[in-house]
């Protein structure tokens, strides 16, 4: 059985929906003829009619096609709602320099940073189509900090937004991180010692296989370092001396590449690692905190996949982003060294789904700054994930 106070998540694309939601998606928009009144205030004040009868319940289910809804404007005239639009869902590749909040953080965000609301307004204004009606109400689902980039969901569907931000939902997200650590010589010595032990035990292999095994040991050491450093909660103290306990759990840590750059001086004992971290909840800069706890400095951070929209072999459509595959590739494409190497914030662009065939899968490959509208089947998959995970939580 579900818990007594379990939140309800409705699919606002359906034919029947709550009256306050219908008003928020209605045309003409209520902001055009009311002065700073939201849908709930209009309903509670008796200014909304359903089939010519005053309705004061926000939760009244109305039919988007059969019910006649009208609003009494500020001049006491009755304005009919002609169309109830369906909510919009997008996925974007947020570039660095875009701030996912209502205002800039003085002293933290750089001066040339752009608010996500202004960035999206430019995107939809350039599109010059029916999206212009919706852009003001489209919000981000969760956040990425100003120096991070990657996949970010956008919607004007409040129920969908609450669903994905619900900590009980646990939607998994994968972050690709380039970090810089110290102690490369020690790391190299540990890998060499482990390799020598294996050789002494009679596990002799060719030079090529030995090099692969050596690299595998180094990756394992970096992974163990991250896991060991984040086993215990982190305690932080604010300026008033108040202590707060934080725990940043992650589902998995996969080190893809580790080593030094060819441009590094021989006396430089630092190294770079390319890592995929999978988290269900990424609040309070969790990825950066996880790396900091491990004494690793983040040079590059990108959210590269969101559960339900990635290629897991089950679905026909999926979304991918341009990302570094190796340390050398990250360096050659400007992802490292770290710091704010991109002085200009990339403009956004609303693009059609590319839908090119990749191994019998329909792939939309996204570059930084691009925005794509999701398909209904994409949104259906996320709602289906909610249902399956909720059943598991209730049964346990």
C-alpha positions as CSV (number, residue, x, y, z in Angstrom):
1,X,0.0,0.0,0.0
2,X,1.2,3.6,-0.7
3,X,2.0,5.8,2.3
4,X,-0.8,7.9,3.5
5,X,0.7,11.2,2.4
6,X,2.2,10.0,-0.9
7,X,2.3,12.9,-3.4
8,X,0.2,12.6,-6.5
9,X,1.9,13.1,-9.9
10,X,-0.6,13.7,-12.7
11,X,0.1,13.5,-16.4
12,X,-1.0,16.9,-17.6
13,X,-1.0,15.7,-21.3
14,X,-4.2,13.8,-20.6
15,X,-7.7,14.9,-21.7
16,X,-8.8,15.7,-18.1
17,X,-6.8,17.8,-15.8
18,X,-7.3,20.1,-12.7
19,X,-8.9,23.4,-13.3
20,X,-6.0,25.5,-12.1
21,X,-3.6,23.6,-14.5
22,X,-6.0,24.0,-17.4
23,X,-6.0,27.8,-16.8
24,X,-2.2,27.9,-16.7
25,X,-2.1,26.2,-20.1
26,X,-5.0,28.1,-21.5
27,X,-5.1,30.6,-24.4
28,X,-5.4,33.5,-24.4
29,X,-3.0,33.5,-21.4
30,X,-4.6,34.9,-18.2
31,X,-1.7,37.4,-17.8
32,X,-3.1,39.2,-20.9
33,X,-6.3,40.3,-19.2
34,X,-5.7,40.0,-15.4
35,X,-3.4,42.1,-13.3
36,X,-0.8,39.8,-11.6
37,X,-3.4,37.1,-10.7
38,X,-2.5,33.5,-10.9
39,X,-4.9,30.7,-11.8
40,X,-5.5,29.6,-8.1
41,X,-6.4,33.2,-7.0
42,X,-8.8,33.6,-9.9
43,X,-10.6,30.4,-9.0
44,X,-10.8,31.0,-5.3
45,X,-12.1,34.6,-5.9
46,X,-15.0,33.2,-8.0
47,X,-13.8,34.7,-11.3
48,X,-13.7,31.3,-13.2
49,X,-16.7,29.8,-14.9
50,X,-17.0,26.1,-16.0
51,X,-19.9,25.6,-18.3
52,X,-21.3,29.0,-17.2
53,X,-21.2,28.0,-13.6
54,X,-18.8,29.6,-11.1
55,X,-16.2,27.1,-9.9
56,X,-14.2,27.7,-6.7
57,X,-12.3,24.3,-6.5
58,X,-8.8,24.3,-8.0
59,X,-8.9,20.5,-8.1
60,X,-12.0,20.2,-10.2
61,X,-11.2,18.0,-13.2
62,X,-12.2,19.5,-16.5
63,X,-12.2,18.2,-20.0
64,X,-9.9,20.1,-22.3
65,X,-12.2,19.6,-25.2
66,X,-15.8,19.3,-23.8
67,X,-15.9,21.8,-21.0
68,X,-16.3,25.5,-21.6
69,X,-14.0,27.6,-19.4
70,X,-14.1,31.4,-19.1
71,X,-12.5,34.0,-16.9
72,X,-13.9,37.3,-15.6
73,X,-11.2,39.9,-16.4
74,X,-10.3,43.1,-14.6
75,X,-13.0,45.0,-16.5
76,X,-15.7,42.5,-15.5
77,X,-15.8,41.2,-19.0
78,X,-16.0,37.4,-19.6
79,X,-13.1,36.0,-21.6
80,X,-13.4,32.5,-22.9
81,X,-10.5,30.1,-22.9
82,X,-10.3,29.0,-26.5
83,X,-7.5,26.4,-26.3
84,X,-5.8,24.4,-23.6
85,X,-2.3,23.7,-24.7
86,X,-0.4,20.6,-23.7
87,X,2.7,21.0,-21.6
88,X,6.1,21.2,-23.3
89,X,9.2,19.2,-22.5
90,X,12.7,19.9,-23.7
91,X,16.2,18.7,-23.1
92,X,19.1,21.0,-23.6
93,X,22.9,20.9,-23.4
94,X,23.5,23.7,-20.9
95,X,26.8,25.4,-21.7
96,X,29.2,26.8,-19.1
97,X,28.3,30.3,-18.0
98,X,24.6,29.8,-17.8
99,X,23.2,30.2,-14.2
100,X,20.3,28.0,-13.3
101,X,18.7,30.4,-10.7
102,X,16.6,33.6,-10.7
103,X,19.6,35.8,-10.0
104,X,23.3,35.8,-10.1
105,X,25.4,35.1,-7.0
106,X,27.5,38.2,-6.5
107,X,31.2,37.3,-6.1
108,X,30.6,33.7,-7.2
109,X,29.2,33.8,-10.7
110,X,31.4,35.5,-13.3
111,X,30.2,38.9,-14.7
112,X,29.6,37.6,-18.2
113,X,27.4,34.7,-16.9
114,X,23.8,34.6,-18.3
115,X,20.6,33.7,-16.3
116,X,18.9,30.6,-17.7
117,X,15.6,32.6,-18.1
118,X,17.4,35.1,-20.4
119,X,19.2,32.4,-22.2
120,X,16.0,30.4,-22.9
121,X,14.2,33.6,-24.0
122,X,16.8,34.1,-26.7
123,X,16.5,30.5,-27.8
124,X,12.7,30.6,-28.3
125,X,12.7,34.1,-29.7
126,X,15.1,33.0,-32.5
127,X,12.9,30.0,-33.2
128,X,10.0,32.3,-34.2
129,X,7.3,29.7,-33.8
130,X,4.6,28.6,-31.4
131,X,7.2,28.0,-28.6
132,X,7.2,31.8,-28.0
133,X,3.9,31.4,-26.1
134,X,5.5,29.0,-23.6
135,X,9.0,30.2,-23.0
136,X,8.2,32.4,-20.0
137,X,6.7,29.5,-18.1
138,X,9.4,26.9,-18.9
139,X,11.6,26.1,-16.0
140,X,14.6,23.8,-15.4
141,X,14.1,20.5,-13.8
142,X,16.8,20.6,-11.1
143,X,20.0,22.6,-11.6
144,X,23.6,22.6,-12.9
145,X,26.0,25.1,-11.4
146,X,27.4,27.9,-13.6
147,X,30.7,26.1,-14.3
148,X,29.1,22.8,-15.2
149,X,27.5,21.8,-18.5
150,X,25.5,19.0,-19.9
151,X,22.0,17.6,-20.1
152,X,19.2,19.7,-18.4
153,X,15.5,18.9,-18.7
154,X,13.1,21.9,-19.2
155,X,9.3,22.0,-18.9
156,X,6.3,24.1,-18.0
157,X,4.7,21.0,-16.4
158,X,4.8,21.5,-12.6
159,X,3.8,17.9,-11.9
160,X,6.6,16.5,-14.1
161,X,9.1,18.8,-12.5
162,X,8.0,17.7,-9.0
163,X,8.2,14.1,-10.0
164,X,11.8,14.3,-11.2
165,X,12.9,16.3,-8.2
166,X,11.2,14.0,-5.7
167,X,14.1,12.3,-3.7
168,X,12.0,9.2,-3.5
169,X,12.0,8.9,-7.3
170,X,15.8,8.5,-7.5
171,X,16.3,9.3,-11.2
172,X,19.9,8.3,-12.0
173,X,22.1,10.8,-13.7
174,X,25.6,10.2,-15.1
175,X,28.3,12.9,-14.7
176,X,31.6,12.8,-16.7
177,X,34.3,14.5,-14.7
178,X,37.9,15.4,-15.4
179,X,39.8,15.7,-12.2
180,X,43.4,16.6,-11.3
181,X,45.1,14.8,-8.4
182,X,48.6,14.8,-6.8
183,X,50.9,11.9,-6.2
184,X,51.3,10.4,-9.7
185,X,54.6,8.8,-8.8
186,X,53.1,7.1,-5.8
187,X,50.2,5.9,-8.0
188,X,52.6,4.6,-10.6
189,X,54.8,2.9,-8.0
190,X,51.7,1.1,-6.5
191,X,50.7,-0.1,-9.9
192,X,54.2,-1.3,-10.7
193,X,54.5,-3.1,-7.4
194,X,51.2,-4.9,-7.9
195,X,52.2,-5.8,-11.4
196,X,55.5,-7.2,-10.2
197,X,53.7,-9.3,-7.6
198,X,51.5,-10.8,-10.3
199,X,54.5,-11.6,-12.4
200,X,56.3,-13.2,-9.5
201,X,53.2,-15.5,-9.1
202,X,53.7,-16.7,-12.6
203,X,51.1,-14.5,-14.3
204,X,53.5,-13.4,-17.0
205,X,51.9,-11.7,-20.0
206,X,53.0,-9.9,-23.1
207,X,54.2,-6.3,-23.0
208,X,50.9,-5.1,-24.5
209,X,48.8,-7.0,-22.0
210,X,51.1,-5.8,-19.2
211,X,50.5,-2.2,-20.1
212,X,46.8,-2.7,-20.1
213,X,46.9,-4.5,-16.7
214,X,49.1,-1.6,-15.4
215,X,46.6,1.0,-16.5
216,X,43.7,-1.1,-15.0
217,X,45.5,-1.1,-11.6
218,X,45.9,2.7,-11.7
219,X,42.2,3.2,-12.5
220,X,41.3,0.9,-9.7
221,X,43.5,2.9,-7.2
222,X,41.8,6.1,-8.2
223,X,38.3,4.5,-7.9
224,X,39.2,3.2,-4.4
225,X,40.5,6.6,-3.4
226,X,37.1,8.2,-4.2
227,X,35.1,5.4,-2.6
228,X,37.2,5.4,0.6
229,X,37.1,9.2,0.9
230,X,33.3,9.3,0.7
231,X,32.4,6.4,3.0
232,X,31.8,8.7,5.9
233,X,29.5,11.9,6.0
234,X,31.2,15.3,5.6
235,X,30.8,17.9,8.3
236,X,30.9,21.6,7.3
237,X,30.9,24.6,9.6
238,X,29.3,28.0,8.6
239,X,30.5,31.4,9.6
240,X,28.3,31.2,12.7
241,X,29.9,28.0,13.9
242,X,26.9,25.8,13.0
243,X,27.9,22.3,11.9
244,X,26.0,20.5,9.1
245,X,26.4,16.9,8.3
246,X,26.3,16.1,4.5
247,X,26.3,12.7,2.9
248,X,26.9,12.4,-0.8
249,X,26.1,8.8,-1.9
250,X,26.8,7.7,-5.4
251,X,25.6,4.6,-7.3
252,X,28.9,3.9,-9.1
253,X,32.3,5.3,-10.0
254,X,33.9,4.2,-13.2
255,X,37.4,5.5,-14.0
256,X,37.8,5.6,-17.8
257,X,41.3,7.0,-18.1
258,X,44.1,8.1,-15.9
259,X,47.6,9.5,-16.7
260,X,49.7,12.6,-17.4
261,X,49.5,15.0,-20.3
262,X,52.4,15.0,-22.8
263,X,52.8,18.7,-22.1
264,X,53.4,18.2,-18.4
265,X,56.9,18.8,-17.1
266,X,58.7,15.7,-15.8
267,X,58.9,17.2,-12.3
268,X,55.1,17.7,-12.2
269,X,53.7,15.0,-9.9
270,X,50.1,15.6,-10.8
271,X,47.9,13.5,-13.0
272,X,44.5,13.7,-14.6
273,X,41.6,11.2,-14.4
274,X,38.5,10.9,-16.5
275,X,35.6,9.5,-14.4
276,X,31.9,8.7,-14.7
277,X,29.9,9.2,-11.5
278,X,26.3,8.0,-11.3
279,X,24.1,9.7,-8.7
280,X,20.4,9.6,-7.9
281,X,20.5,12.9,-6.2
282,X,22.9,15.7,-7.0
283,X,22.0,18.5,-4.6
284,X,24.5,20.8,-2.9
285,X,27.2,20.4,-5.6
286,X,27.4,16.7,-4.7
287,X,29.8,15.8,-7.6
288,X,32.2,18.5,-6.7
289,X,32.0,17.6,-3.0
290,X,32.7,14.0,-3.7
291,X,35.8,14.9,-5.7
292,X,36.9,17.5,-3.1
293,X,36.6,14.8,-0.3
294,X,39.0,12.7,-2.4
295,X,41.5,15.6,-2.7
296,X,40.8,15.8,-6.4
297,X,40.2,19.1,-8.2
298,X,37.5,19.2,-10.8
299,X,38.7,20.6,-14.2
300,X,35.6,19.7,-16.2
301,X,32.1,18.5,-15.2
302,X,29.3,17.5,-17.5
303,X,26.0,15.6,-17.0
304,X,26.1,13.2,-19.9
305,X,22.9,11.2,-19.4
306,X,19.6,11.0,-17.6
307,X,17.9,7.8,-16.8
308,X,15.1,7.1,-19.3
309,X,16.7,9.1,-22.0
310,X,20.0,7.2,-22.4
311,X,20.9,4.2,-24.5
312,X,20.4,1.2,-22.2
313,X,19.5,-1.3,-25.0
314,X,15.8,-1.2,-24.2
315,X,14.5,1.8,-26.1
316,X,14.5,2.7,-29.7
317,X,15.2,6.5,-29.1
318,X,17.8,8.0,-27.0
319,X,19.8,11.2,-26.5
320,X,23.6,11.6,-26.3
321,X,26.0,14.6,-25.9
322,X,29.4,15.4,-27.2
323,X,31.9,14.5,-24.5
324,X,35.5,13.7,-24.0
325,X,36.4,10.0,-24.2
326,X,40.1,10.1,-23.1
327,X,42.4,12.5,-21.1
328,X,44.2,13.3,-24.4
329,X,40.9,14.0,-26.1
330,X,39.7,16.2,-23.3
331,X,42.9,18.2,-23.5
332,X,42.9,18.6,-27.3
333,X,39.3,19.8,-27.3
334,X,39.8,22.4,-24.6
335,X,38.2,20.7,-21.7
336,X,41.4,20.8,-19.6
337,X,43.4,22.3,-18.1
338,X,40.8,23.5,-15.7
339,X,39.6,27.0,-15.0
340,X,37.3,29.3,-16.9
341,X,38.8,28.8,-20.3
342,X,35.5,29.7,-22.1
343,X,35.1,33.5,-21.8
344,X,32.1,33.7,-24.1
345,X,28.8,32.0,-23.1
346,X,27.5,29.9,-26.1
347,X,24.2,31.1,-27.5
348,X,21.4,28.5,-27.5
349,X,19.7,27.0,-30.5
350,X,16.5,25.1,-30.8
351,X,17.1,22.3,-33.2
352,X,15.0,19.5,-34.7
353,X,15.7,16.0,-33.6
354,X,18.5,14.5,-35.8
355,X,17.1,11.0,-35.5
356,X,20.1,9.5,-37.2
357,X,20.5,5.7,-37.1
358,X,23.3,4.4,-34.9
359,X,23.4,0.6,-34.5
360,X,19.7,0.3,-35.2
361,X,19.0,3.0,-32.5
362,X,17.6,6.5,-33.3
363,X,20.1,8.9,-31.8
364,X,19.9,12.6,-31.1
365,X,23.5,13.8,-30.6
366,X,23.6,17.2,-28.8
367,X,26.3,19.8,-28.8
368,X,26.7,22.6,-26.3
369,X,23.9,25.2,-26.4
370,X,21.4,23.0,-28.3
371,X,17.8,22.5,-27.2
372,X,15.6,19.7,-28.4
373,X,11.9,19.0,-27.8
374,X,11.2,15.6,-26.2
375,X,8.9,13.1,-27.8
376,X,5.8,11.9,-26.1
377,X,7.4,8.4,-25.8
378,X,10.4,10.0,-24.0
379,X,8.1,11.5,-21.4
380,X,6.1,8.2,-21.2
381,X,9.3,6.4,-20.3
382,X,10.0,8.7,-17.4
383,X,6.5,8.4,-16.0
384,X,6.8,4.6,-16.4
385,X,10.0,4.7,-14.4
386,X,8.2,6.6,-11.7
387,X,5.5,3.9,-11.5
388,X,8.0,1.0,-11.4
389,X,10.2,2.6,-8.7
390,X,7.2,3.6,-6.6
391,X,6.0,0.1,-6.6
392,X,9.4,-1.1,-5.5
393,X,9.5,1.5,-2.6
394,X,6.0,0.6,-1.4
395,X,6.7,-3.1,-1.5
396,X,9.8,-2.7,0.6
